[in-house]
């Protein structure tokens, strides 16, 4: 993508003719559009850009960041990159905007390439640049590049920035370097709940359960993310009783659970094979802000009810879900197959196909397994 930066902005489509000639209004309009970037269409972004070009204000310092936000919000990274390259001396904020958008938009390699181009053009990074670049390194687990960026941040005097330090903790855990992650944490002069949670989550992901619990207990303050991380850790590591014990403490401290908390509890229910506990968690979710309406929780309920022996409850949850993801359909089809309902599983698969949802490998395995259990070989192969 970034190899196409030599682009003339004159080739952008100009689709609207404007009657007003107030240049100040032009700049204001594009600022307002950028603030509600997700509401503005790509066509509106291009039209606003065209107006700015005609007004001769394309190099106004506030215009470039606003346009970059607009294009990035629509994942038009090619246009954003070309726009950036057309400016003789883009400010650091403009580079940051696009690096961040690329890293968060599924193009971390392009984010790193853009960072290298920024340095090659002699633009100095600021305290916001480094966290965005480290995030890109984390996504692709590029240890060498991340360490290089960390060293650069130290030389630039930004290594003590809390936002960067939190990103570095996640980065080192992501790259399998828990000791380095802990070093970053230990050197932090001030640790927020985000810092503690980053350390906790990293230890959980690394399977260091006892160390994670020690960090959890040492935290001066805990939020729903830290509580859920520890509950989920116990649930996924065969310690359901400790998961529920921690959840009771969470309730006593009046911390409101989120979707991920409920799903962690359902994993614990499945491990225990307790239909009664599953129903109680379901009821709790219903009474606490209607959490059961979430597609994520609904899918987990279908799976848990089925695993706890109640296909009827699983089917009821499935039927009442206003929205269903592919994972939801897969869970219900697999559940029907496991309970010996091959004909129903096949019928549900056909219903799913009529809804224009594309099956994946899990879907086909679920359908074929269901058919084989009932001797419906020909139907399954068809």
C-alpha positions as CSV (number, residue, x, y, z in Angstrom):
1,X,0.0,0.0,0.0
2,X,2.6,2.5,1.0
3,X,4.5,2.0,-2.2
4,X,1.7,4.0,-3.9
5,X,2.3,7.2,-2.0
6,X,3.3,9.2,-5.1
7,X,-0.3,10.2,-5.8
8,X,-1.8,13.4,-7.1
9,X,-4.7,14.7,-5.0
10,X,-6.1,16.3,-8.2
11,X,-7.3,12.8,-9.2
12,X,-9.6,12.5,-6.2
13,X,-13.3,12.6,-7.4
14,X,-14.9,16.0,-7.2
15,X,-18.6,15.3,-7.2
16,X,-20.2,18.4,-5.7
17,X,-20.3,22.0,-6.7
18,X,-20.5,24.3,-3.7
19,X,-22.1,27.8,-3.7
20,X,-20.5,29.4,-0.7
21,X,-17.0,30.8,-0.9
22,X,-16.3,31.4,2.8
23,X,-12.9,29.8,3.4
24,X,-13.2,29.9,7.2
25,X,-16.5,27.9,6.8
26,X,-14.6,25.4,4.6
27,X,-12.1,24.6,7.3
28,X,-14.8,24.6,10.0
29,X,-16.9,22.1,8.0
30,X,-14.1,19.6,7.6
31,X,-13.2,19.9,11.3
32,X,-16.8,19.1,12.2
33,X,-17.0,16.2,9.8
34,X,-13.8,14.7,11.3
35,X,-15.3,14.9,14.8
36,X,-18.2,12.7,13.6
37,X,-16.1,10.7,11.2
38,X,-18.1,7.5,11.5
39,X,-21.3,9.3,10.6
40,X,-19.7,11.0,7.6
41,X,-19.7,9.0,4.4
42,X,-16.6,8.5,2.3
43,X,-18.2,10.5,-0.4
44,X,-18.7,13.4,2.0
45,X,-15.1,13.1,3.0
46,X,-14.0,13.3,-0.6
47,X,-16.4,16.2,-1.3
48,X,-15.1,18.2,1.7
49,X,-11.5,17.5,0.5
50,X,-12.3,18.8,-2.9
51,X,-13.8,21.9,-1.5
52,X,-10.6,22.5,0.6
53,X,-8.5,22.1,-2.5
54,X,-10.6,24.6,-4.4
55,X,-10.4,27.1,-1.6
56,X,-6.6,27.0,-1.6
57,X,-6.5,26.0,2.1
58,X,-5.2,22.5,1.7
59,X,-2.1,23.3,3.7
60,X,-4.0,24.8,6.7
61,X,-2.5,23.0,9.7
62,X,-5.9,21.8,10.9
63,X,-7.0,20.4,7.6
64,X,-4.5,17.4,7.2
65,X,-5.3,15.8,10.6
66,X,-9.1,16.2,10.0
67,X,-8.9,14.6,6.6
68,X,-6.8,11.8,7.8
69,X,-9.3,11.0,10.5
70,X,-12.1,11.0,7.9
71,X,-10.3,8.7,5.5
72,X,-9.1,6.4,8.2
73,X,-12.5,6.1,9.8
74,X,-13.6,4.5,6.5
75,X,-10.5,2.4,6.2
76,X,-9.5,4.3,3.1
77,X,-5.8,3.9,4.1
78,X,-4.6,4.3,0.5
79,X,-6.2,7.8,0.3
80,X,-4.9,8.7,3.7
81,X,-1.4,7.7,2.9
82,X,-1.4,9.5,-0.4
83,X,-2.7,12.6,1.3
84,X,0.0,12.5,3.9
85,X,2.7,12.1,1.3
86,X,1.5,15.1,-0.7
87,X,2.2,17.5,2.2
88,X,5.8,18.9,2.2
89,X,6.2,18.9,6.0
90,X,3.4,17.0,7.7
91,X,3.3,17.6,11.5
92,X,4.0,14.7,13.9
93,X,0.3,14.5,14.8
94,X,-0.6,13.6,11.2
95,X,1.9,10.8,11.2
96,X,0.6,9.6,14.5
97,X,-3.0,9.6,13.3
98,X,-2.2,7.3,10.3
99,X,0.2,5.0,12.2
100,X,-2.5,4.5,14.9
101,X,-5.2,3.9,12.3
102,X,-3.1,1.4,10.4
103,X,-2.1,-0.5,13.6
104,X,-5.7,-0.7,14.8
105,X,-7.2,-1.3,11.3
106,X,-5.5,-4.6,10.6
107,X,-2.4,-3.2,8.8
108,X,0.4,-3.3,11.5
109,X,3.1,-3.9,9.0
110,X,2.1,-0.8,7.1
111,X,2.1,1.1,10.4
112,X,5.7,0.1,10.9
113,X,6.7,1.0,7.4
114,X,5.1,4.4,7.8
115,X,7.0,4.9,11.1
116,X,10.2,4.2,9.2
117,X,9.3,6.7,6.5
118,X,8.5,9.3,9.2
119,X,12.0,8.9,10.6
120,X,13.6,8.9,7.1
121,X,12.0,12.3,6.5
122,X,13.5,13.7,9.6
123,X,10.3,14.0,11.6
124,X,10.8,13.5,15.3
125,X,8.4,11.2,17.1
126,X,6.6,12.4,20.2
127,X,5.2,10.6,23.3
128,X,2.2,9.5,21.3
129,X,4.1,8.0,18.4
130,X,5.9,5.3,20.4
131,X,2.8,3.6,22.0
132,X,1.1,3.4,18.6
133,X,4.2,1.8,17.1
134,X,4.7,-0.6,20.0
135,X,1.1,-1.6,19.6
136,X,1.8,-2.5,15.9
137,X,4.8,-4.6,17.1
138,X,2.6,-6.4,19.6
139,X,0.0,-7.4,17.0
140,X,2.6,-9.2,14.9
141,X,4.8,-10.1,17.9
142,X,7.8,-8.5,16.3
143,X,10.3,-8.6,19.2
144,X,13.3,-7.2,17.4
145,X,11.4,-4.1,16.0
146,X,9.7,-3.6,19.4
147,X,13.0,-3.6,21.3
148,X,14.4,-1.2,18.7
149,X,11.4,1.2,19.3
150,X,11.8,0.8,23.0
151,X,15.4,1.8,22.8
152,X,14.5,4.7,20.6
153,X,11.9,5.9,23.2
154,X,14.6,5.7,25.9
155,X,17.0,7.9,23.9
156,X,14.2,10.3,23.1
157,X,13.2,10.7,26.8
158,X,9.8,9.2,26.5
159,X,10.3,5.8,28.1
160,X,8.7,7.0,31.4
161,X,5.4,7.8,29.7
162,X,2.7,5.7,31.4
163,X,0.8,5.0,28.2
164,X,3.9,3.7,26.5
165,X,4.9,1.6,29.6
166,X,1.5,0.0,29.6
167,X,1.9,-0.9,25.9
168,X,5.4,-2.2,26.5
169,X,4.1,-4.6,29.3
170,X,1.6,-6.0,26.8
171,X,4.2,-6.2,24.1
172,X,6.8,-8.1,26.1
173,X,4.2,-10.6,27.3
174,X,2.9,-11.0,23.7
175,X,6.4,-11.8,22.6
176,X,7.0,-14.4,25.3
177,X,9.2,-12.1,27.5
178,X,7.5,-12.0,30.9
179,X,10.7,-11.0,32.7
180,X,11.1,-7.9,30.5
181,X,7.4,-7.1,31.0
182,X,7.9,-7.3,34.8
183,X,11.0,-5.1,34.5
184,X,8.9,-2.4,32.8
185,X,6.2,-2.6,35.4
186,X,8.7,-2.5,38.3
187,X,10.4,0.6,37.0
188,X,7.1,2.5,36.7
189,X,7.1,5.5,39.1
190,X,3.3,5.6,39.0
191,X,1.1,2.6,38.3
192,X,-2.5,3.0,37.4
193,X,-5.2,0.3,37.4
194,X,-4.5,-0.1,33.7
195,X,-0.8,-0.9,34.5
196,X,-1.7,-3.5,37.1
197,X,-4.3,-5.0,34.8
198,X,-1.8,-5.2,31.9
199,X,0.6,-7.2,34.2
200,X,-2.2,-9.4,35.5
201,X,-3.6,-10.2,32.1
202,X,-0.1,-11.0,30.8
203,X,0.6,-13.4,33.7
204,X,-2.8,-15.0,33.1
205,X,-2.1,-15.4,29.4
206,X,1.3,-16.9,30.2
207,X,-0.3,-19.5,32.5
208,X,1.3,-18.1,35.7
209,X,-1.8,-18.5,37.8
210,X,-0.3,-18.2,41.2
211,X,1.7,-15.1,40.2
212,X,-1.4,-13.6,38.7
213,X,-3.3,-14.1,41.9
214,X,-0.6,-12.5,43.9
215,X,-0.6,-9.5,41.6
216,X,-4.4,-9.4,41.8
217,X,-4.4,-9.3,45.6
218,X,-1.6,-6.6,45.6
219,X,-3.6,-4.3,43.4
220,X,-4.5,-1.1,45.2
221,X,-7.7,-0.8,43.1
222,X,-9.4,-3.2,40.8
223,X,-11.8,-2.7,37.9
224,X,-14.2,-5.1,36.1
225,X,-11.4,-6.0,33.7
226,X,-9.0,-7.1,36.4
227,X,-11.7,-9.1,38.3
228,X,-12.8,-10.7,35.0
229,X,-9.3,-11.6,34.0
230,X,-8.7,-13.5,37.2
231,X,-12.2,-15.2,37.2
232,X,-11.6,-16.2,33.6
233,X,-8.2,-17.6,34.4
234,X,-9.6,-19.9,37.1
235,X,-12.5,-20.9,34.8
236,X,-10.3,-21.9,31.9
237,X,-7.8,-23.7,34.1
238,X,-10.1,-26.2,35.7
239,X,-10.6,-24.3,38.9
240,X,-14.3,-23.4,38.7
241,X,-14.9,-23.2,42.5
242,X,-12.2,-20.5,42.8
243,X,-13.8,-18.7,39.9
244,X,-17.2,-18.5,41.6
245,X,-15.5,-17.7,44.9
246,X,-13.9,-14.7,43.3
247,X,-17.1,-13.7,41.7
248,X,-18.8,-13.6,45.1
249,X,-16.1,-11.2,46.3
250,X,-16.6,-9.1,43.2
251,X,-20.3,-8.7,44.0
252,X,-19.5,-7.9,47.7
253,X,-17.2,-5.1,46.4
254,X,-20.1,-3.9,44.2
255,X,-18.2,-4.2,40.9
256,X,-20.7,-4.6,38.0
257,X,-19.9,-7.6,35.8
258,X,-19.7,-7.3,32.0
259,X,-20.3,-9.8,29.2
260,X,-16.9,-11.4,29.6
261,X,-17.5,-12.0,33.3
262,X,-20.7,-13.9,32.6
263,X,-19.0,-16.0,29.9
264,X,-16.2,-16.8,32.3
265,X,-18.8,-18.0,34.8
266,X,-20.5,-20.1,32.1
267,X,-17.2,-21.8,31.4
268,X,-16.9,-22.7,35.1
269,X,-20.5,-24.1,35.0
270,X,-19.6,-26.2,32.0
271,X,-16.5,-27.6,33.8
272,X,-18.7,-28.5,36.8
273,X,-21.4,-29.9,34.6
274,X,-24.0,-28.0,36.8
275,X,-27.3,-27.3,35.0
276,X,-28.5,-25.6,38.2
277,X,-25.6,-23.2,38.3
278,X,-25.9,-22.4,34.6
279,X,-29.6,-21.5,35.1
280,X,-28.6,-19.2,38.0
281,X,-25.9,-17.5,36.0
282,X,-28.5,-17.1,33.2
283,X,-31.0,-15.5,35.6
284,X,-28.3,-13.2,37.0
285,X,-27.5,-12.0,33.5
286,X,-31.2,-11.3,32.8
287,X,-31.6,-9.3,35.9
288,X,-28.4,-7.3,35.5
289,X,-29.0,-5.0,32.5
290,X,-30.2,-7.7,30.2
291,X,-26.7,-9.1,29.6
292,X,-28.3,-12.3,28.3
293,X,-29.3,-10.4,25.1
294,X,-25.7,-10.2,24.0
295,X,-24.8,-12.5,21.1
296,X,-21.6,-13.4,22.9
297,X,-23.4,-14.5,26.1
298,X,-26.3,-16.1,24.1
299,X,-23.9,-18.3,22.2
300,X,-22.1,-19.3,25.5
301,X,-25.5,-20.1,27.0
302,X,-26.4,-22.4,24.1
303,X,-23.1,-24.2,24.5
304,X,-23.2,-24.4,28.3
305,X,-26.8,-25.7,28.5
306,X,-26.0,-28.3,25.9
307,X,-22.9,-29.4,27.8
308,X,-24.8,-29.5,31.0
309,X,-27.4,-31.9,29.5
310,X,-30.3,-29.6,28.6
311,X,-30.8,-29.4,24.9
312,X,-34.3,-27.9,25.6
313,X,-32.8,-24.9,27.4
314,X,-30.1,-24.5,24.7
315,X,-32.8,-24.5,22.0
316,X,-34.9,-22.0,23.9
317,X,-32.1,-19.6,24.3
318,X,-31.2,-20.0,20.6
319,X,-34.8,-19.4,19.5
320,X,-35.2,-16.2,21.6
321,X,-31.9,-14.6,20.5
322,X,-32.8,-11.5,18.4
323,X,-29.3,-11.7,16.7
324,X,-27.2,-14.7,15.9
325,X,-23.6,-15.0,14.8
326,X,-22.1,-17.8,12.9
327,X,-20.7,-19.1,16.2
328,X,-24.3,-19.2,17.5
329,X,-25.5,-21.3,14.7
330,X,-22.5,-23.6,14.9
331,X,-23.0,-24.1,18.6
332,X,-26.7,-25.0,18.2
333,X,-26.0,-27.3,15.2
334,X,-23.2,-29.1,17.2
335,X,-25.4,-29.3,20.2
336,X,-28.2,-31.0,18.3
337,X,-25.6,-33.5,16.8
338,X,-24.1,-34.3,20.2
339,X,-27.6,-35.0,21.6
340,X,-28.4,-37.4,18.7
341,X,-30.7,-35.0,16.8
342,X,-29.1,-35.4,13.4
343,X,-32.3,-34.6,11.4
344,X,-32.8,-31.4,13.4
345,X,-29.2,-30.4,13.0
346,X,-29.4,-30.9,9.2
347,X,-32.7,-28.9,9.1
348,X,-31.1,-26.1,11.1
349,X,-28.1,-26.0,8.8
350,X,-30.5,-25.6,5.8
351,X,-32.2,-22.8,7.6
352,X,-28.9,-21.1,8.3
353,X,-28.0,-21.3,4.6
354,X,-31.3,-19.7,3.7
355,X,-30.4,-16.7,5.9
356,X,-27.4,-16.1,3.6
357,X,-24.9,-16.8,6.3
358,X,-21.8,-18.5,5.0
359,X,-20.8,-21.7,6.9
360,X,-17.2,-22.4,7.9
361,X,-15.3,-25.5,8.7
362,X,-16.8,-25.8,12.2
363,X,-20.3,-25.8,10.6
364,X,-19.6,-28.6,8.3
365,X,-17.9,-30.7,10.9
366,X,-20.9,-30.2,13.2
367,X,-23.4,-31.2,10.5
368,X,-21.4,-34.2,9.3
369,X,-20.9,-35.4,12.9
370,X,-24.6,-35.1,13.5
371,X,-25.5,-37.0,10.4
372,X,-23.0,-39.8,11.0
373,X,-24.4,-40.3,14.5
374,X,-27.9,-40.9,13.1
375,X,-26.7,-42.8,10.0
376,X,-27.6,-40.0,7.7
377,X,-24.5,-40.4,5.6
378,X,-26.0,-39.6,2.2
379,X,-27.8,-36.5,3.6
380,X,-24.6,-35.3,5.2
381,X,-22.5,-35.8,2.1
382,X,-25.1,-33.9,0.0
